[in-house]
Amino acid sequence: MQKRKVIIIGAAGRDFHNFNTCYRNNQNYSVVTFTAAQIPDIANRKYPAELAGSLYPNGIPIYAQDDLERLIKELDADECVFSYSDVSYSTVMALGAKVNAAGADFTLLGHKNTMLKSTKPVIAIGAVRTGCGKSQTARRVTEILMAQGLKVIAIRHPMPYGDLAAQKVQRFATIEDLAKHKCTIEEMEEYEPHVVRGNVIYAGVDYEAILRAAENDPGGCDVILWDGGNNDFPFFKPDLMITVVDPHRPGHELSYYPGEVTLRLADIVVINKIDSADFDKIQQVRANIESVNQKAVVVDAASTISVDKPEVIRGKRVLVVEDGPTLTHGDMKIGAGIVAARRFGAAEIIDPRPFAVGRLAETFKTYPDIGTLLPAMGYGDQQIKDLAATIEKAECDSVVIATPIDLGRVIKINKPNTRVEYALQEIGHPNMEDLLKDFVKKIKK
């Protein structure tokens, strides 16, 4: 039988996992290339032979998604597999139309053939969009489990933006491990909050190998916590699925791929940020949850905000720095930094765009609707340098840093600054402690 020629459309994450689980050892298919989008500078690489397996001794090339239609024709591709997340339905199907018009089938893989089974209990945390508060929910669940004496190993959705072979399996237990693995700012934002709380987190490229390493972590493992990325559904079969929704973006839970998948899979749905969202929008989200997943338990929660130096905000002209992906492909127009600036009495929020340099200036051109927020872009050394230069150039009194990491550890900030921290706080009952009791009892039997 002639092999079907496949192109995997991705963004350095789900695409590699789909290849590893469905195609790597499958004699019926030949993956002729990956394409890359969404993340800067991840095209023009190779998925290396060390990871690609015996059917691909030369590895697999990775091209920019902009070349997709040409690649379909030149490589005579039979099928294109869409394999990245946090994308509107209209964008997904517009891409599907391009693929079909070029002559290939357009495929979306489900969880039956892509979820791996763990030997340990698995709690999966997901979200319907980037920036819903998934990470703070994961931290809250971790803290509850650790307080019960359980050893929690977190595994993060992939972020392999560097040397793919070297990133096959990564383990982070200390702050020093972030430098050891040459993490970008985006990676540090996800790994550091776990490490500083005392639990180990794994990430990388080959999630079968990662899962087995985590199950056998030298420090012990009672529970695997899947810390999802974007709005992707888990790579591991969960025993408990928690999905976070955001009333600042009502309707997105039913109009973004694969966010609606995570909502439909959920055992627990957290409506976050109800302390800062409009009542009508909260009710719209609540009705949308009910329309697709009546079995899920709904938890109301606030995203509580604290700052270490409120005097740096009060009465000052402030520059607000927010988590990069939340503002770019997450489409958020307001984050914890803006909320903190308003609550603590900033005189003015400075527009960073007149001061943006280099790659950051390009980011604002690519995402013109970001507005008066500075995304903490740091996918590479040049972006980090441009972020520091933009902050230095900005005409402001102080800087409000609302990234999940200590940004001052990564770049030099030459102005007074304060960190914004945010945590999940359930309102009323049921809360997370209530809902995790039975889960913990089963583990401890």
N, C-alpha and C positions, 0 to 999 in steps of 0.2 A: 504494500500500500504506500502511495506517495505521501510523504510528510506534509502536513499543513504548515505553511510559513506564517509565523506570528510576529507581530510587533506589539510590544508592551508599552503602553503610554503611561508615563509615570512622573514621579518627582522625588526620586531617591528615598523610597520607603516602602509603601505597599507594593510597588512594582517589583522590587527584588523579592519580597515575601511571596507574591503570587508566582513568580518564576520558580522559587525554591520548592514550593509545595506542589505545584501543578505541572511544571514543565521540565525541571532540571533533569530528571531521569526518565522522561516520557518519550519513548521512541516514535510516537505518532506525530510529534510536533518538532519543528525547528524554529527556535526564537532567533530571528534574523537581526533584530536590533531593539534597543530601548529608545524611547524619546523622553526628554526632560523638560519640565516647565515649573513655574511657581517659585522656585528657589534659584537665586543667582549662581551662576558659575558651576552648575553641576552637569552640564552637557560637555561633549567632546572629551569624554573619558571612556574607559572600558569597564564592564563588569568582568572582573579578572577571572582567569582560568581556574585559579585556586578555589573560587567560590562557585563557578559555573558548572563544574563537574566534568566527567569524562566525555560527554557528548559535545563539549565545547572547548577543545584543547587550546584554542586561540582567544578565548574569552568572547564577550559580546559587546559590540560598539554601542555608545550612547550618543544620540544626536539631539539637537534642539527640536522641540515640538513643532516649531515653525516649518520644519522640513518634512512634516508627516506625509502630506499628499504626494510629494516627490518620492519619498521613500517607499510608499505603498506601490507605486508604479515601477520604480527602478528595481525593487527587490521582489516584485510580483507577489506581494503579501496577500494571504487569504483571509487573515483575521487580525483585528486590532483589539487588544484587551485594555480597557480603561482602568487604570490602577492608581489613582490618587484621590485626595479627599478635600472637603470644604469647597465644593464647587456647586453653583446654582444649577438647577435642572435645565434651564435654558442654555447654559454654557455646555453642559454635558451633551445635550441632544444636538446642539449646533455642531459640535465636534463629531458626533455620530453621523450627521448628515454629510460632513466632509469625507469621512471614512467610506460611507456607503457610495457616495458619488465617485470616489476614486476606485471603487470596485471591490472593497473588502467588507467582511462582516464586522459588526461592532458588538463587543462582548463585555458584560459585567459579571465578574465572578462573585458568588455568594460565599457564605461562611461554611457550608458543608464540606467543601474541599480545601478550605484555607485555614480553618481553625485547628490548632494542635491541641492534643489532650495532655494535660499535666498529671503527674502522680501526686501532686499536692492540691489542696483546695485553692480555687482561683476566684478572687473578686476583681471584676473589671470595672474601671471608671471611664466613661466616655462622655461626649457632649455633642450637641447638635450643631455647634459652630465653634470655631476658634474663639477663645476669650470669654466663654460662658462662666468659667470658674471651676473647670475640671481639675486643675492642679491643686487648688485649695481644698476641693472635696477629697482628692486622693490623700492629701496631708491629714485631713480630719479623720478619715477612715483609718489611716496608718496609726495615728496617735491613739485612737480607741483600742485598736488591736494590740499595740505595744503595751498599753496600760493593763491589759489582761495577761501580760507575760508572754505573748506570742512573738515569735521571730518572723518579721515581715520582710520579704524580699520584693522590692519593686522592680518591674521591668517596663521600660519606657518605649513607646512607639518609636520607630527608627528615625534617626537624624544623621545619616552617614554622608557628610559633605566633604570628607577628605579622602584618605587612602582607604579604599574599600576593603582590601585584603587585611590591612592592619586593624580595621574596625569590625572584623568578623564577630568577636565577642569582647565586650568591654564591661569592666566591673568598676564601680565607683563607690569607695567606702570613706574617702577623705577628700578634703579640698585639694590636696596635692595631686590626687588622681585626675582632676580636671585639667591641670597643666600637663600631666604625663600623657594624656590622650589628645592633647592639642585641641581642646574644645573651643568651639565658637561661642559667642555670647548667647546665641539661641539655645545651644546645648546646655550651657551652664545654667540658664534660666530654668531648665527642667530638672537638672540633676542636683544642683546645689541645695535646693530646699529640702530634699530627702537626706542628703549627706549630713547637713548641719543638725538634723533631728535625730541622727544616730542610726539610720537604717541604710542598708546597702541597696544600690540600684544598678541594674544591668541595662545595656542597650547594645546596638550594633547593627549587623546585617543579617546574619544567619540565625533566625529565631528558634529553630529546632535546637541548635547548639547552645544558644543563650538560655533557653528554658531548662535544658538538662544541667547546665552549669549552675543556674540559680537554685534548682531543686537540691543540688548537692553542694551548696555554698559552704565554705569552711566554717562560717560562723553559725551554721544551722538555718533551717527554713521550715516554718510551720504553715505559712500562707504565701501564695504568690499574689501580688497586687499589680494588675495590668493598668498602667498609667497611660491612657490613650492619647493620641495626638490628633490635631485638627478635629474633624468629626468622624474619624474612621471607626469601624467596628473592630472588635478585638481580634488579635492573632491567635489567642488561646480560648478554648471553650470555657466559659465562665460558669461557676456554681452560683454566683450572684452578680447581676449586671446592674450598675448604677449609671444613669444618664442625666446630665445637667443641661437645663434649658435656660434661656436668657430673655426675660421680658423687655429688655431694651431693643430686641430685634424680633418682635412678635411675627409669627408667620414663617420665619426662617426654619423652624423645626419641621415644617412640611414642604419646604421648597429647596432644600440643599442636599446634595449627595455626598456621602452616605449618611448624613445626620439623621434623616428619618428612619434609616435602618436601625441606628442605635436607639432611637426612641421606641420603635416597635419591639426591640429585643429586651427592653429594660424591665427589671423587677422592681426597681425603685427609680422614680424621677424626682430630681431636685429642681425646684423653681428657685433659682438664685437671684440675688440683687433686688428683692422685693422692697428693700429699704430705700432704693433710689429710683425705682421704676413707677410709671403711672399705673393707677389701679385698673383702668380699662385694658391696658396692655397685658397686665398680669392675668386678668380674666380671659383675655383672648388666648393666651398660651395655655391656660388651664383647660379651656374648651377644646383646644387642638390636641392636647394630650388625651383627653377623654375620647376623642373621635377615632384614635388609632390604637390606643392601648389601655383598655378599661381594667386590665388585671394589675397594672402597676400601682404601687403605693406612692403617693405624692408627698414630698417633704418640702415645706416652705422654709426658705433660708435667706439670711442677709449676708452680704459681703462686707464684714466690718472692717473699718479702716482706722489705722493709727499712724502717727508720724512721730519721729524721735525728737524733732526740733520745730515745733509749731511757730516759733518766733521767726523762723526763716521764711515763712509764708505770709504771716499777718502783715497787711499793709504794703506788701512788696510786689514788684513787677517780676513775675516768675516765668521761667521756662519749664514746661512739663515734659518729662521724658517717660514714654510708655513702652510696654512690651511690643517689639516690632511686628511679629506675625499677627497679633491681634488687630493691629491697625491696617496691615496690608491686605492679605487675603482673608482676614477675619472681618473686614469692613466696619470695624467699630469706630464710632466718632467720639466716644466718651469712655474714659477708663478711670482707674482708681486715682490716678494723679490729678485729673481734672476735678473729680469729686472732692478730693482732699483740698485742692487749691480753693475751691468755692467754699467748703465748710470752714476752713481755717482763715478765711478773710483775705485772700490775695487781692491786691489792688487792681492787678491786670495780668492776664495770661498772654504772654508774648508769642507772636506768630514766628515760628522758626524758619519759615521758607525763605525770607530775604537773606538769611545767614547760612543756609545750607550749602555745603561744598561737595565736590566730587561725586562719589557714589550715592550720597544722601540726596543730593540735588536730583540725580537720576531717579531715585525712589519716589520723590514727590511728583516727578513727571509721569512715572508709571502708575502711581496711585494718587491722582490729583484731588481726591475727596478726603484725604486724611485730615486736612484742616490745621488748626493751631495746636498740634501735638508733634512731638519729635519722636519718631520710632527709633528704638535702640537697635538699629541694624548692625549686625556684627557677624556676617557669614564668612568673612575673611579679614585678613590684616588691614587691607586698604579701607574697608568699610569701618573698621574700628578706629582707624586714624581719622577718617572723615567725620565720624561721630564726635570724637574729641575736639577736632578743629571747629565744628559747627557750634558746639557748646561754648568753646572759648570765644568765638566770634559774636555770639548772640548778645544783644544789648539788653541785659536783664539784671535785676538785683540778686537773684538767687535761682537755684535749680531744684525742682521737685522731681525726685527719682522714683518712679512707680514700676520698676522692673523687679522680677522676683529675686534678683541677685544683688550683691553689693557692687554696684557699677564702679564705685570709686576704687575698688580693688583691681579693676581691669583697665581703666583709663584715668588719667589725671584730670580732675575737675577743678578749675582755677577760680571758682566762685563759691560762696556759701551755698550749702545744699542740705537737703533732708531726704530721708528715705520714707517711702510710704509702704506700709505692710498691710496685707489684707488676709482675712481668714473667714472660713465658713462658720456661720452661727445659725443653727436651726432655730426656728421660731415655733414654739408649741410642740405638740406631739402629733404623729410619731416623729421621733428624731433618730439620728444615726445610732445612738447607743441602744435605743429600744429595738431597732431593726436588726442590729448585729448580734443581739444576745443569743438567739437560737443558733446562728452560724458559729459563734464562738463555742457554744456548748458541744456541738457536733465535733469540732476539731479537738476539743479537750477530752473526749470520751476515750 
